[in-house]
Amino acid sequence: MKKVLTATANDDFTLDIRFDDGSFKKFDVAPYLEFPVFRQLKDVNYFKDISIAFGTVQWKNEQDISPDTLFLEGSEINEKAEV
């Protein structure tokens, strides 16, 4: 299982993520925002208030997305991108 080392939450409800294997990915959270557990994330200020916990991205009320999902469904981004 890959682990998230760093992440940046963007205004367009995407996450730029660096994983422990050195890869960089962009993950689109927008498709998840209609699920009840993620509805709070529609507030961009709440969405952008993230932390890294247990190898993944986590929000204040403990919403998170599996690091495997972030990795497998994320799109590769330029390695020189700052995360």
N, C-alpha and C positions, 0 to 999 in steps of 0.2 A: 504494500500500500504506500502510495506517495503521500508526503506530508507537505502542507502549506508552510512556507517560511515567512513570506511577506505577501501583503495584498493591499491594493488600493481600490476603493469604491469610487466609481465615476458617476457623473450626473445622469448618464444615459442608462443607469441600472445594470452596468456591467462591472465586473471585477477583473483587475489585472493582477495575476497571481504568479509568484515564483515558488516553485516546488523544490524539494530537497534533492532532486536529481539534476537541478540546474535548468530545467525547462521553464519557459514563460508562457502563460496561456491567458486568454481573455474568455471569461465565462459570462454569458448573458442570463441575468436573473429574471428578466421581464416575464418569460413564460411561467414562472413560478408564483408571480405576485397575486394571482387569483385564488391560490390555495389558502384556506383559512389561516394556517400557521404563519404564512408569509405576508398577509395583508398589511401589517404595520410597515413593511418595507416600502410601500408605495410612497411614504413620506421620505423624500430624498435626503433630508437631514438625518432621519433615523437610519436610513439605508447606509449612509456614509459613515456612521458611527460603528465601526467594526473593530474586532480584536481577533487575535489568533489564539485559539484554544484547542487542545487535544489534536493538533495537526490539521485544523481546518479553520475556516472563517466563521466567526460567531458574532451575533448581534446582542444587544443589551438584554433582551428577554429570552436569551438562550436559543433563538432560532439559529440553525446551522444547516449546512449542506454537506453531505458526505465528501471527503476529499477525493474519493474515487470518482464520484459524479463530476466534481469540478475538473478533474484531470481528463477523464474520458470524453466529456462533452465540451470541454474548453477548446478554443481555437488557438493554434500556435501564433505567437506574436514575436516581433523582432526581438532578438536577445539583447539588443542595446537599449530597449525601452526601460525606463526607470520604473521600478515597482516599489 
